[in-house]
Amino acid sequence: MNILIISIVIMAVLGGVFALLLFYASRVFHVKTDPRVKKVLNVLPGTNCGACGYAGCPALAEKMVDGKEEVTACIAGGEEVALNVGEILGVEVKGAGTKQAARLHCAGSSSHSQELYMYQGIEDCNISTHLADGFKQCDYGCLGQGSCARACPFFAITMSNDNLPIVDEKKCTACGICVNTCPKSLFELVDVDKHVHIGCSSPHPGKFVNKVCDIGCIGCRRCVKVCPVKAINMKEHLAVIDYEKCVDCGLCATVCPRKVIFDSQAGKRNKMQITSECIGCGICKKVCPVGAISGEKKQLHTINPDTCIACGRCQPKCPKNAIIPLKDIADEDINRSD
């Protein structure tokens, strides 16, 4: 019994000594953390996606507070997070930029593309590419095994019934994880106000494309010829959009014989008309990419409806809000007649 009591006392004393040592060490080796780090961390998405280049949100928060990283560094958080971080740190937010989203440059779903062989294995795009570069006859075609959807930390990608990724641009944060995950490099981050994109990545001649996919680009160049601002070029036999030049008019989509140029604004654009509120400043004339606007300085300007491509670039530039869609004028005339 005495031995048991002595053992308990010794353990208690040792426990107390070690507790005091740990308390002392915590005081001596304590690293002070700026309280703003926790505040910044609370406004970051918390998904630790790594799109910023750091291991996770805590590392980025520390860099932001230390002034070693811009408040706009959180790609996933976008402008909203940048503004919140800027408010915490007392920094003016500049260059948050236009919201971007991932776009898939392939329309070769299961029903449109041919398979090279029947793949039976782990359902993962990166794994299946190790065997003959994938089971699709088109070596640039989406494998449709959902690796991008599983990798997306924001659940912005789902798979269609035809085994093709669908990006929800409202959920997409342009973190770029899908871009890095896809073994075929089929995703691109594009400004969401650019509504036109080409759903193909194959640079092969049309003769080959026709054999392996019934929707792929065949290099006919019709889109190149119709583009009013020379924003489409050919990369070998593949049409590619230069978004720095693109005015988002959608004309290329209307002439594509394969319907592989997608335009989410098709049928929604309206040609413009200048009202009597125009003061003749000439700003609209300068921004029109096709020279559809004419008029002398300080005189009422006009838009040629036959030349106008409905890109809408002139409307937000007008300081007097004197440019409105032709549809609105037609509706107003109907209301007056009633």
Secondary structure, 3 states (H helix, E strand, C coil): CHHHHHHHHHHHHHHHHHHHHHHHHHHHCCCCCCHHHHHHHHHCCCCCCCCCCCCCHHHHHHHHHCCCCCCCCCCCCHHHHHHHHHHHHCCCCCCCCCCEEEEECCCCCCCCECECCCCCCCCCHHHHCCCCCCCECCCCCCCCCCHHHHHCCCCCEEECCCCCEEECCCCCCCCCHHHHHCCCCCEEEEECCCCEEECCCCCCCHHHHHHHECCCCCCCCHHHHHCCCCCEEEECCEEEECCCCCCCCCHHHHHCCCCCEEECCCCCCCCEEECCCCCCCCHHHHHCCCCCEECCCCCCCEECCCCCCCCCCCHHHCCCCCEEEHHHHHHHHHHHHC
